[in-house]
């Protein structure tokens, strides 16, 4: 569940920075991407997923000619964050669905345990 929360937060951060501009390409915002890693609990044999790290996407900023912009360089260009809002919205929806599925699975497991305890 925590991995899906990190995924949602990264996408929300990307959406918040969509359209942001910088004076040069190096300073332009790059989208965040969580890197997942599988973990296996040796005692229980249960597999889970955790976020190993959060990386900046290896994409180039978009140069836009806007000589009137206060951050424009000597050529009149600004560098825009390469964030695709549609992709980020899909990330948010998928992460929230996965989170919801995990909550429902935990509620079902809890109910089954309670039913087992009551039947004894």
PyMOL commands that set and color helices and strands:
alter all, ss='L'
color gray80, all
select helices_A, chain A and resi 2-16+25-27+85-119
alter helices_A, ss='H'
color red, helices_A
select strands_A, chain A and resi 21-22+32-40+47-56+62-65+77-80
alter strands_A, ss='S'
color yellow, strands_A
deselect
rebuild
show_as cartoon
